[in-house]
Amino acid sequence: MSKRKEQKKKVVVTTSTQKKRTVKTQSNSPKAKAKSSRAGSATTVRSQVEFTFNAENYKWMGIGVALIVLGMVLMGGGSMPSPDVWDENIIYGFRRTVLAPILILAGLALQVFAIFKKS
């Protein structure tokens, strides 16, 4: 007296106009046939891909990358007008020591904000 479970067959039907998948389960038992005929023989399976980031997240990430690149360019700056003259105001100026690092840190903070922002 062993009870055997009957295996259900799954049939995937696709239509070319709607491109929906319908899954029909077939079984040999009369109970399953009666149950499926009452409930409907086909169910529609819809799979929807949900991405981690949406367009708004990417927009904020792009702005953050632009701030980081701008900070790096400002920090790199020009060169000395003459190789024989050392001008501390050009090397240790406000732009390279204060403004550029602030822009880089703001860009990094914006990247963190863009990653953790809920869609």
Protein Blocks (a to p, Z undefined) as FASTA:
>chain_A
ZZddddddddddddfklopacdddddfbfklmmmmmmnopbdcdddddddfbdfklmmmm
mmmmmmmmmmmmmmnopcdfblkbccfklmmgmklmmmmmmmmmmmmmmmmmmmmpcZZ
